Amino acid sequence: MQTVVVVPTYQESENIVRFLGAVRSAVPNAYILVVDDDSPDGTGKLADDAAAELGNIVVMHRVDKKGLGSAYRDGFAHVLGGGVLDGACDVVVSMDCDFSHEPTAIPSLVARIERGDDCVVGSRYVPGGSTVNWPLHRRLLSRWGNRYTSGVLRLGIHDCTSGFRAYRATALAAIDPTSTAAEGYAFLTELVRRLIRGGYTVVEQPITFADREFGTSKMSGAIITESMLLVTRWAAVDAWAKLRHRASKPH
């Protein structure tokens, strides 16, 4: 299956070259799309140089820092619209550039798509999954946030905010990522919610998530707040839709 790895970047000059080399080694036949938000540290230029050396890498240079959700919307649209491959793409992989997602795990995610699943989430919170070098408060916040999200939205997924995923391209196109609105990690939850509501098969694959060694995290209080507010709003919308459906049934 033809695979494209989509990776958003901002201020990742210490990671980008090693990352692209590691992905090329892990999945030699895959294409890579780097979506750079005009990084002041030269990440985009380094990606261009690596693309010229490694081949089958496309670098999208965006103007200004627009956020994770926006980067994925543009990246997914470019891939699904044929901007990376001349032929059809079968699998789209999303992941971070800072080695918190291990490139050697890509083949195991893609293999689940080959066996018939529509989306495979690299999960920290299923048996066999773990986090490494995270402070206690961050682990607790992430676990609580994911439990709350999965519970109120009734998703049955342990790690709704994991960005390490493989999507069947046709399933991803069907839920139209360009019509989403979230910018932070809520964007990732929004995609899972749409897939499950659309009847697509979403499964979890255990991964080890390691905290970055180089560069700085993009997590912020505003991103966390956006995620919790949107999740609560989506839960209210779902509950209201269910009540209206029950009320419309003949008694």
Backbone bond lengths (Angstrom), bond angles and torsions (degrees), N, CA, C in turn:
res aa  C-N    CA-C-N  psi(-1)  N-CA   C-N-CA  omega(-1)  CA-C   N-CA-C  phi
1 M - - - 1.460 - - 1.519 109.29 -
2 Q 1.346 116.01 133.75 1.467 119.84 -178.18 1.529 109.90 -75.79
3 T 1.314 116.09 125.18 1.466 122.18 -172.84 1.521 111.23 -116.40
4 V 1.336 115.56 140.08 1.466 122.06 171.85 1.522 108.00 -123.16
5 V 1.325 117.16 127.51 1.461 123.51 176.83 1.525 108.25 -96.70
6 V 1.329 116.96 121.88 1.468 122.22 -179.95 1.525 108.70 -105.99
7 V 1.332 116.44 125.06 1.467 120.13 -178.07 1.531 110.24 -133.32
8 P 1.344 117.96 115.17 1.468 120.78 174.38 1.534 109.60 -76.42
9 T 1.313 117.03 143.14 1.464 120.03 178.68 1.523 111.45 -135.45
10 Y 1.326 113.92 145.35 1.463 122.26 169.70 1.521 107.44 -155.44
11 Q 1.308 115.87 118.49 1.462 121.91 179.72 1.529 111.53 57.83
12 E 1.328 116.21 54.70 1.465 121.41 -178.67 1.534 111.71 -122.08
13 S 1.324 117.30 34.93 1.468 120.63 -176.56 1.525 112.53 -62.79
14 E 1.328 117.17 -27.70 1.467 120.24 -179.38 1.527 112.68 -79.32
15 N 1.342 116.31 -11.86 1.463 119.99 -175.30 1.525 114.87 -117.64
16 I 1.334 118.21 -29.64 1.457 121.56 -164.04 1.524 113.75 -60.25
17 V 1.308 118.89 -43.44 1.464 120.29 -176.04 1.529 110.34 -68.28
18 R 1.331 116.77 -46.11 1.473 120.07 177.74 1.521 110.80 -62.51
19 F 1.329 115.25 -40.04 1.462 119.71 -178.91 1.524 111.51 -62.22
20 L 1.329 117.30 -48.17 1.458 120.25 -178.47 1.531 111.06 -63.04
21 G 1.315 116.63 -38.34 1.455 119.93 176.00 1.510 112.36 -64.52
22 A 1.333 116.56 -39.04 1.462 120.92 -179.38 1.524 111.18 -68.43
23 V 1.330 117.02 -39.87 1.465 120.32 177.96 1.523 110.12 -65.97
24 R 1.317 116.39 -42.37 1.467 119.21 178.87 1.533 110.80 -60.61
25 S 1.333 117.03 -38.39 1.472 120.15 178.53 1.520 111.48 -69.14
26 A 1.338 116.86 -37.72 1.466 120.80 -176.51 1.519 112.27 -73.43
27 V 1.325 116.75 -39.80 1.475 121.78 -179.20 1.532 107.81 -134.80
28 P 1.321 117.06 80.40 1.472 121.79 -172.59 1.523 114.69 -57.72
29 N 1.322 117.49 -29.11 1.461 120.58 -176.09 1.524 113.94 -94.71
30 A 1.327 116.74 -2.24 1.460 119.88 -178.73 1.527 110.82 -78.90
31 Y 1.319 114.87 153.86 1.456 121.86 170.31 1.531 108.11 -95.51
32 I 1.306 116.44 157.58 1.466 121.14 -178.82 1.522 108.67 -130.43
33 L 1.330 116.29 133.81 1.460 121.94 173.51 1.520 108.66 -116.24
34 V 1.321 117.01 116.04 1.462 122.79 175.36 1.521 107.64 -96.18
35 V 1.330 116.85 125.42 1.464 121.78 178.59 1.531 107.28 -110.90
36 D 1.328 116.19 98.44 1.467 120.52 -174.13 1.528 111.04 -100.87
37 D 1.331 115.16 132.52 1.461 122.01 -178.74 1.527 111.96 -92.25
38 D 1.341 116.05 54.89 1.465 121.29 174.95 1.531 111.07 54.44
39 S 1.341 116.52 48.86 1.464 121.51 -176.14 1.530 111.61 -59.51
40 P 1.334 118.17 123.86 1.468 120.37 179.55 1.529 113.99 -64.67
41 D 1.344 117.26 -18.57 1.462 119.71 -176.95 1.531 113.02 -88.12
42 G 1.334 117.16 5.76 1.455 120.01 175.85 1.517 115.25 87.05
43 T 1.332 117.31 16.63 1.463 120.03 179.34 1.527 111.45 -55.27
44 G 1.319 116.63 -43.91 1.457 120.90 -178.02 1.518 113.11 -60.96
45 K 1.327 116.82 -42.37 1.467 121.03 178.82 1.524 110.86 -65.74
46 L 1.320 116.79 -41.74 1.462 120.18 177.37 1.523 111.11 -62.58
47 A 1.340 116.34 -38.02 1.465 120.20 177.27 1.523 110.77 -65.59
48 D 1.321 117.18 -40.04 1.469 120.85 176.86 1.527 110.94 -60.06
49 D 1.328 116.32 -44.49 1.468 120.44 -179.71 1.528 110.94 -63.77
50 A 1.337 116.24 -42.49 1.463 120.01 178.97 1.521 110.93 -66.41
51 A 1.337 116.57 -35.85 1.465 120.48 178.78 1.519 110.88 -62.77
52 A 1.331 116.12 -40.95 1.463 120.22 179.47 1.525 111.33 -64.82
53 E 1.318 116.06 -32.82 1.466 120.29 -178.64 1.524 112.42 -81.89
54 L 1.336 117.52 -42.94 1.462 121.42 -172.28 1.528 113.58 -90.61
55 G 1.319 117.25 -30.88 1.456 121.17 -179.17 1.516 113.15 79.81
56 N 1.339 116.44 160.55 1.467 123.77 179.13 1.523 112.72 56.82
57 I 1.330 115.76 33.48 1.463 122.21 175.81 1.524 108.03 -125.57
58 V 1.328 115.86 130.07 1.459 121.97 176.24 1.523 107.65 -113.89
59 V 1.325 117.07 135.13 1.464 121.38 178.80 1.520 108.76 -114.07
60 M 1.319 116.15 120.33 1.460 122.10 176.18 1.526 108.29 -97.10
61 H 1.316 117.34 119.02 1.463 121.78 -179.68 1.527 108.93 -99.86
62 R 1.333 115.83 111.35 1.454 120.25 178.97 1.529 109.92 -98.63
63 V 1.302 116.12 155.49 1.465 121.72 179.45 1.523 108.80 -91.01
64 D 1.321 116.83 124.17 1.466 123.68 178.04 1.526 112.05 72.85
65 K 1.319 114.85 166.56 1.459 122.77 179.50 1.529 108.33 -90.06
66 K 1.327 116.73 113.38 1.459 120.91 -173.23 1.516 114.00 -112.71
67 G 1.326 117.85 -7.98 1.450 119.32 174.91 1.511 114.48 107.42
68 L 1.348 114.57 163.38 1.456 122.28 -175.00 1.520 112.26 -64.33
69 G 1.332 116.81 -49.23 1.455 119.63 -178.76 1.509 112.19 -60.02
70 S 1.319 116.39 -44.42 1.464 121.24 178.97 1.519 111.39 -61.96
71 A 1.341 116.62 -41.28 1.466 120.27 179.60 1.522 110.95 -62.89
72 Y 1.326 117.14 -44.36 1.458 119.83 178.92 1.526 111.26 -67.63
73 R 1.329 118.67 -38.83 1.458 119.93 177.99 1.524 110.48 -58.52
74 D 1.331 116.91 -47.87 1.462 120.08 179.08 1.523 111.50 -65.81
75 G 1.339 116.39 -41.29 1.454 120.12 -178.74 1.519 112.29 -65.70
76 F 1.329 116.82 -46.92 1.460 120.49 179.55 1.530 110.88 -63.03
77 A 1.334 116.15 -41.78 1.469 119.58 179.73 1.525 110.71 -62.01
78 H 1.329 116.32 -38.84 1.463 120.92 -179.90 1.528 110.51 -65.59
79 V 1.333 116.10 -42.87 1.471 120.09 -179.70 1.527 110.64 -68.38
80 L 1.328 116.69 -49.83 1.464 120.19 -175.75 1.524 111.82 -69.16
81 G 1.345 115.92 -22.59 1.457 119.94 177.86 1.517 113.94 -86.75
82 G 1.338 116.72 3.55 1.459 120.36 177.56 1.514 114.58 85.75
83 G 1.333 116.77 18.03 1.458 119.80 -177.56 1.514 115.23 -79.95
84 V 1.330 117.79 -9.61 1.461 121.46 -179.83 1.522 110.74 -110.06
85 L 1.329 116.06 -42.01 1.467 121.85 -178.55 1.516 110.19 -114.47
86 D 1.327 116.57 145.91 1.455 120.29 173.44 1.531 110.25 -70.70
87 G 1.330 115.91 -37.64 1.455 120.31 179.09 1.518 111.31 -96.54
88 A 1.323 115.86 -169.23 1.459 121.07 -177.93 1.516 111.16 -75.07
89 C 1.324 115.28 144.32 1.465 122.01 173.83 1.526 107.48 -95.91
90 D 1.333 116.73 136.87 1.464 120.92 -179.07 1.523 112.94 -98.14
91 V 1.339 116.99 -39.08 1.462 122.21 -175.47 1.526 109.38 -131.90
92 V 1.332 115.67 135.01 1.465 121.55 174.46 1.523 107.67 -115.15
93 V 1.328 116.35 123.37 1.466 122.16 178.21 1.520 108.54 -106.71
94 S 1.318 117.13 135.01 1.461 121.80 173.59 1.521 108.62 -115.23
95 M 1.339 116.33 143.62 1.466 119.56 179.41 1.521 110.14 -167.02
96 D 1.342 115.78 167.13 1.456 122.38 177.50 1.520 110.77 -87.43
97 C 1.327 114.93 160.87 1.462 121.37 -176.69 1.527 113.39 -94.66
98 D 1.337 117.53 -6.19 1.466 120.61 -168.66 1.529 114.16 -95.04
99 F 1.341 116.75 12.86 1.465 123.61 -179.64 1.526 113.56 70.37
100 S 1.334 117.33 11.54 1.467 118.02 169.27 1.529 108.86 -69.17
101 H 1.321 115.96 -26.30 1.466 122.64 172.04 1.521 107.38 -106.14
102 E 1.309 116.66 121.10 1.457 121.37 -174.37 1.527 111.09 -80.54
103 P 1.322 118.67 119.80 1.470 120.78 -179.36 1.516 114.28 -55.81
104 T 1.332 118.11 -30.79 1.468 119.72 -179.57 1.529 112.74 -64.81
105 A 1.338 117.39 -13.86 1.465 120.83 179.15 1.527 112.45 -85.37
106 I 1.328 117.97 -9.08 1.468 120.21 -177.32 1.526 112.47 -57.64
107 P 1.340 119.71 -47.51 1.471 118.71 -177.40 1.525 114.06 -57.29
108 S 1.329 117.93 -34.77 1.471 119.64 -179.02 1.525 110.96 -69.54
109 L 1.334 117.74 -32.76 1.463 120.33 176.58 1.531 110.20 -69.65
110 V 1.330 115.50 -45.82 1.458 120.21 -179.10 1.524 110.82 -62.84
111 A 1.334 116.53 -36.00 1.467 120.43 -179.30 1.525 111.37 -60.86
112 R 1.335 117.77 -34.51 1.467 120.37 178.89 1.533 110.59 -67.26
113 I 1.325 117.07 -35.25 1.463 120.07 175.77 1.524 109.55 -66.79
114 E 1.315 116.41 -41.32 1.467 120.27 178.69 1.520 111.40 -61.28
115 R 1.339 116.45 -29.61 1.468 120.00 -179.46 1.533 112.61 -85.15
116 G 1.336 117.27 -4.48 1.457 118.67 172.20 1.511 117.59 126.26
117 D 1.351 119.21 -9.65 1.463 119.91 179.36 1.529 110.35 -75.14
118 D 1.324 116.32 157.06 1.470 120.98 -178.49 1.524 112.96 -95.17
119 C 1.324 116.67 -30.08 1.465 121.25 177.92 1.524 108.63 -148.40
120 V 1.324 116.55 133.05 1.458 122.10 177.77 1.523 107.90 -119.48
121 V 1.315 116.44 118.53 1.463 122.52 -179.53 1.523 109.01 -97.02
122 G 1.322 117.04 122.99 1.455 120.81 172.87 1.518 108.64 -72.20
123 S 1.333 116.69 110.09 1.466 120.82 -167.09 1.526 113.04 -109.74
124 R 1.339 114.12 134.32 1.465 121.27 175.11 1.514 111.68 -84.01
125 Y 1.333 117.73 -16.39 1.453 121.04 -165.49 1.519 114.41 -119.21
126 V 1.333 116.91 24.63 1.469 121.37 169.11 1.521 106.80 -111.99
127 P 1.336 118.18 161.81 1.472 119.77 178.74 1.530 111.32 -52.28
128 G 1.337 115.07 128.59 1.455 121.10 -177.20 1.506 113.34 98.36
129 G 1.330 117.10 -17.42 1.464 121.25 177.26 1.515 110.93 -88.55
130 S 1.341 116.88 157.88 1.463 119.93 -178.73 1.517 110.95 -163.41
131 T 1.322 115.38 167.61 1.460 122.79 170.83 1.524 108.28 -120.44
132 V 1.320 116.02 146.42 1.465 121.68 -177.37 1.529 109.55 -124.75
133 N 1.338 115.59 131.70 1.470 122.45 174.51 1.529 113.44 65.92
134 W 1.322 116.69 27.07 1.458 120.13 173.40 1.523 109.63 -93.94
135 P 1.334 118.38 137.22 1.466 119.37 173.77 1.527 110.34 -66.45
136 L 1.333 116.14 155.50 1.460 121.41 -175.00 1.521 112.33 -56.61
137 H 1.332 117.99 -43.06 1.464 119.94 -175.64 1.532 111.22 -64.00
138 R 1.336 116.63 -33.17 1.461 119.27 -179.96 1.528 110.74 -73.80
139 R 1.335 116.99 -38.27 1.458 119.73 176.99 1.523 110.94 -63.03
140 L 1.340 115.68 -44.56 1.463 119.52 -179.47 1.522 111.55 -64.30
141 L 1.340 116.61 -42.20 1.465 120.50 -180.00 1.520 110.79 -63.12
142 S 1.332 117.01 -43.64 1.458 121.09 -178.87 1.524 111.05 -65.82
143 R 1.335 116.68 -46.26 1.465 119.92 -179.51 1.529 111.29 -63.62
144 W 1.341 116.59 -44.87 1.461 119.68 -179.89 1.517 110.51 -63.83
145 G 1.340 116.36 -44.15 1.452 120.21 -179.16 1.522 112.15 -61.04
146 N 1.328 116.68 -40.97 1.458 120.06 -179.31 1.525 111.63 -71.92
147 R 1.324 117.20 -37.12 1.465 119.51 177.40 1.525 110.51 -65.43
148 Y 1.322 116.27 -42.39 1.462 120.38 178.62 1.523 110.13 -62.86
149 T 1.332 115.86 -47.83 1.460 120.87 -178.32 1.518 112.06 -59.98
150 S 1.336 116.32 -50.35 1.457 119.87 -178.47 1.529 111.59 -65.67
151 G 1.337 116.12 -35.60 1.461 120.26 -178.41 1.517 113.25 -68.89
152 V 1.337 117.20 -52.21 1.462 119.13 -175.00 1.525 111.83 -71.82
153 L 1.351 116.93 -27.69 1.463 119.96 178.78 1.531 112.48 -93.38
154 R 1.359 116.56 -5.84 1.459 122.38 178.79 1.532 111.40 54.48
155 L 1.326 114.68 52.76 1.458 120.23 -176.87 1.529 113.34 -92.58
156 G 1.333 116.80 -27.45 1.454 119.62 -177.67 1.517 113.40 70.45
157 I 1.316 116.64 21.48 1.471 122.51 179.61 1.524 108.57 -115.19
158 H 1.328 117.52 133.92 1.457 121.22 -176.50 1.533 113.32 -80.66
159 D 1.342 116.97 -27.57 1.468 120.45 -174.28 1.525 109.77 -130.36
160 C 1.331 115.02 76.65 1.473 121.07 -175.58 1.519 113.15 -70.28
161 T 1.338 117.72 -21.69 1.459 120.53 -174.05 1.528 113.21 -103.07
162 S 1.319 117.35 5.65 1.461 119.32 176.83 1.530 109.62 -66.67
163 G 1.335 115.79 131.05 1.453 120.41 178.55 1.509 113.57 -93.08
164 F 1.326 117.28 -1.91 1.464 121.76 -179.95 1.516 107.86 -91.90
165 R 1.332 116.68 103.06 1.449 121.23 -172.11 1.524 111.31 -146.18
166 A 1.318 114.87 159.00 1.464 122.05 167.86 1.520 107.41 -123.80
167 Y 1.318 116.07 131.79 1.457 122.28 179.50 1.535 109.65 -117.79
168 R 1.328 116.67 139.82 1.458 119.38 164.92 1.525 106.47 -67.95
169 A 1.308 117.67 127.63 1.465 120.97 -172.55 1.521 112.44 -58.52
170 T 1.325 117.06 -38.23 1.462 119.10 -179.69 1.524 112.12 -67.26
171 A 1.334 117.03 -35.45 1.466 120.49 177.68 1.522 110.67 -69.30
172 L 1.333 116.75 -41.65 1.461 120.61 178.91 1.527 110.48 -63.01
173 A 1.328 116.63 -42.35 1.461 119.95 178.64 1.521 111.48 -63.95
174 A 1.330 116.42 -35.67 1.468 120.88 -176.22 1.521 112.61 -65.34
175 I 1.339 117.75 -30.98 1.473 119.40 -178.60 1.525 111.66 -91.52
176 D 1.338 117.89 0.38 1.459 124.35 173.24 1.535 113.35 50.56
177 P 1.328 117.98 75.03 1.471 120.78 -179.79 1.525 113.62 -57.71
178 T 1.334 117.93 -25.60 1.467 119.84 -178.05 1.521 112.45 -66.77
179 S 1.338 117.55 -17.77 1.468 120.46 -179.07 1.523 112.79 -91.55
180 T 1.337 117.53 2.59 1.469 120.58 177.85 1.525 109.95 -77.54
181 A 1.343 115.48 166.41 1.456 119.68 -175.96 1.520 113.94 -123.58
182 A 1.328 118.48 -22.76 1.462 121.32 -174.57 1.526 111.22 -67.73
183 E 1.333 116.19 148.89 1.462 120.62 -178.74 1.525 113.00 -109.03
184 G 1.306 118.35 -35.21 1.457 120.69 -177.17 1.518 111.04 -92.44
185 Y 1.346 115.72 -145.27 1.458 120.20 -177.52 1.523 112.09 -68.90
186 A 1.329 117.30 -13.81 1.465 119.74 174.88 1.521 110.80 -63.13
187 F 1.325 116.92 -25.51 1.465 120.37 176.38 1.524 110.87 -58.20
188 L 1.330 116.24 -40.51 1.458 120.79 -179.31 1.525 111.15 -66.93
189 T 1.332 116.12 -39.68 1.464 120.37 175.28 1.522 110.63 -64.01
190 E 1.328 116.52 -40.33 1.463 120.53 -178.41 1.526 111.34 -60.93
191 L 1.333 117.22 -38.37 1.461 119.90 178.48 1.525 111.27 -66.86
192 V 1.332 117.30 -44.48 1.468 120.53 178.67 1.524 110.23 -61.41
193 R 1.309 116.67 -43.27 1.465 121.09 179.70 1.530 110.46 -59.63
194 R 1.319 116.88 -44.91 1.464 120.03 -179.89 1.525 111.99 -65.48
195 L 1.322 116.14 -41.03 1.461 119.29 179.58 1.528 111.43 -62.42
196 I 1.332 116.44 -46.90 1.462 120.17 -178.75 1.522 111.07 -66.72
197 R 1.329 117.34 -42.52 1.466 120.08 177.31 1.525 110.62 -63.85
198 G 1.318 117.15 -28.06 1.457 120.44 -179.56 1.513 114.08 -85.15
199 G 1.339 116.72 0.33 1.449 120.54 177.00 1.517 115.16 85.01
200 Y 1.342 116.75 14.43 1.460 120.16 179.45 1.536 110.35 -85.75
201 T 1.320 115.88 154.50 1.458 121.58 -177.53 1.526 110.30 -85.21
202 V 1.326 116.18 115.92 1.464 122.38 178.11 1.526 108.11 -115.47
203 V 1.323 117.33 122.00 1.460 122.46 -179.28 1.527 109.50 -125.31
204 E 1.334 115.02 166.68 1.467 120.38 179.51 1.523 110.88 -117.85
205 Q 1.320 114.64 141.04 1.458 122.93 177.74 1.529 107.61 -121.08
206 P 1.333 119.38 125.30 1.472 119.49 -177.58 1.525 112.28 -62.98
207 I 1.324 115.44 137.33 1.464 122.02 175.05 1.524 109.06 -134.52
208 T 1.316 115.46 161.10 1.464 121.80 169.18 1.509 108.01 -101.65
209 F 1.326 116.11 121.03 1.455 122.35 179.97 1.520 108.12 -100.86
210 A 1.327 116.39 116.15 1.465 121.46 -178.78 1.521 110.19 -105.92
211 D 1.318 117.32 132.93 1.457 120.42 178.22 1.515 109.76 -63.08
212 R 1.318 115.94 146.49 1.464 121.08 -176.57 1.527 112.26 -61.46
213 E 1.337 115.67 147.51 1.456 121.75 174.58 1.520 111.45 -93.85
214 F 1.343 116.57 -32.53 1.457 121.29 -175.41 1.525 109.99 -126.01
215 G 1.332 115.57 148.46 1.447 120.64 -179.22 1.515 111.00 82.66
216 T 1.336 115.33 -177.33 1.461 120.48 -176.50 1.519 110.40 -121.68
217 S 1.330 115.80 147.88 1.458 121.92 179.71 1.524 110.35 -67.20
218 K 1.330 116.16 146.79 1.465 121.44 178.06 1.525 111.77 -93.85
219 M 1.344 117.26 -0.60 1.456 121.53 179.29 1.528 110.29 -64.65
220 S 1.323 116.79 140.23 1.462 121.15 179.08 1.525 109.31 -147.08
221 G 1.326 115.28 166.78 1.454 120.11 177.39 1.517 111.91 -62.35
222 A 1.335 116.71 -35.72 1.461 120.63 179.93 1.525 111.21 -64.42
223 I 1.337 117.01 -38.04 1.464 121.36 179.47 1.526 110.31 -66.35
224 I 1.338 116.38 -42.46 1.465 120.44 179.24 1.519 110.45 -64.39
225 T 1.327 116.64 -43.83 1.458 121.20 -179.92 1.516 111.13 -62.61
226 E 1.348 116.39 -44.93 1.467 119.86 178.24 1.518 110.70 -57.49
227 S 1.324 116.44 -44.29 1.454 120.58 -177.39 1.524 111.32 -61.81
228 M 1.325 116.94 -48.75 1.462 119.96 -177.87 1.527 112.18 -65.28
229 L 1.331 117.52 -39.36 1.459 120.48 179.65 1.517 111.57 -66.96
230 L 1.339 116.59 -43.40 1.460 119.50 -179.88 1.525 111.43 -66.85
231 V 1.325 117.03 -41.95 1.460 120.35 179.32 1.525 110.25 -60.52
232 T 1.332 116.93 -44.17 1.461 120.90 179.16 1.515 110.92 -63.40
233 R 1.337 117.06 -40.12 1.470 120.54 178.71 1.521 111.23 -65.80
234 W 1.340 116.94 -42.96 1.466 119.98 178.75 1.522 110.92 -62.54
235 A 1.338 116.33 -38.81 1.464 119.93 178.56 1.525 110.71 -63.21
236 A 1.332 116.19 -40.06 1.463 120.13 178.45 1.524 110.79 -65.80
237 V 1.324 117.06 -40.86 1.469 121.30 178.02 1.521 110.51 -62.23
238 D 1.337 116.78 -43.81 1.468 120.52 179.01 1.526 111.35 -63.00
239 A 1.340 116.20 -42.41 1.462 120.39 -179.20 1.529 110.96 -64.87
240 W 1.321 116.37 -41.34 1.464 120.85 179.72 1.534 110.57 -65.51
241 A 1.342 115.93 -40.53 1.466 120.02 178.74 1.523 110.75 -63.51
242 K 1.329 116.72 -38.70 1.460 120.07 179.27 1.532 110.97 -66.76
243 L 1.344 116.47 -40.93 1.465 119.82 178.56 1.530 111.12 -63.65
244 R 1.317 116.82 -42.11 1.463 120.25 179.11 1.524 110.88 -64.42
245 H 1.335 115.65 -37.54 1.465 119.29 179.47 1.528 110.79 -65.20
246 R 1.327 116.37 -42.68 1.469 120.23 178.89 1.535 110.30 -64.97
247 A 1.341 116.04 -40.78 1.450 120.40 -177.64 1.535 111.87 -66.99
248 S 1.332 115.86 -27.14 1.460 119.86 -178.19 1.520 113.42 -80.82
249 K 1.360 116.97 -14.30 1.450 120.05 -179.05 1.531 109.81 -74.47
250 P 1.318 117.61 140.69 1.486 120.05 178.28 1.524 110.22 -68.07
251 H 1.302 116.52 140.90 1.468 121.41 -179.76 1.523 110.68 -95.99
